[in-house]
Amino acid sequence: MTHRIAFQGEPGAYSHEACRNARPEMEALPCRAFEDVIEAVRSGEAELAMLPVENTTYGRVADIHRLLPHSGLHIVDEAFVRVHINLLGVPGARLQDIEEAHSHLVLLPQCEGFLKKHGIRGRVSSDNARAAREVAAMGDPKTAALASELAGEIYGLEVLARHIEDQGNNTTRFLIMSREADETRRGKYGMITSFVFQVRNIPAALYKAMGGFATNGVNMTKLESYMVDGSFTATQFYADIEGHPEDDNVKLAMDELSYFTANLEILGVYPAARERG
């Protein structure tokens, strides 16, 4: 049986690159939407899901935090991909001849300096890997795509310019999710516990809930809020902390948190990636 890891997007997408880097032994399964990625794992079509959660340039990935608590899946690892953007052209194309570059709306502004310098117009595509596929199909030496080197490899395009992004620190964080939780491991670079919660409707509930992490020396690396079911009064929080629920200080902090919450769900306990440090 072939082991698969599902991702959202077309072959050659940065999520595909994350799959190849983190699980090179597994077959990457492209899916149309994030919901399809989750369903592929729930149904057994794939063993793991690769889901992007945040990017250093454009922030939180829309809808992911809403989907995670209801996915029925568990976070078992995290992965980081340095987003290198490349100008890809058909075989024989030359940089000086490129007039138009196709890519996702998010990627085009990240290469604005390069495109302006070379007089190249940007054209929006629904997906950077799709842009590479379409450019390959067009066969026009004046048209290029902005995408990963993996996309160029898959669709037979040549790298006309490498790593052309304006910012040198564009990185996407991914969560690897499975049907089964695994809290037995201890990571070389520490552990991360991710969870969601809703605070009780009492004064200063969030302040009091967070107090346990401060007094017990637990480092909270992420705290984000988002509305639940479109309500302005129902707010859910997503948090990442350093440590394992079995650690004494984490256990005390989580016990205090549970006292002030109406809902608390651990999404995953997993090793911290080396790139986090």
Secondary structure, 3 states (H helix, E strand, C coil): CCCEEEEECCCCCHHHHHHHHHCCCCEEEEECCHHHHHHHHHCCCCCEEEEEEEECCCEECCCHHHHHHHCCCEEEEEEEEECCCEEEECCCCCHHHCCEEEEECCCHHHHHHHHHHCCCEEEEECCHHHHHHHHHHHCCCCEEEEECHHHHHHHCCEEEECCCCCCCCCEEEEEEEECCCCCCCCCCCCEEEEEEEEECCCCCHHHHHHHHHHHCCCCEEEEEEEECCCCCCCEEEEEEEECCCCCHHHHHHHHHHHHCEEEEEEEEEEECCHHHC
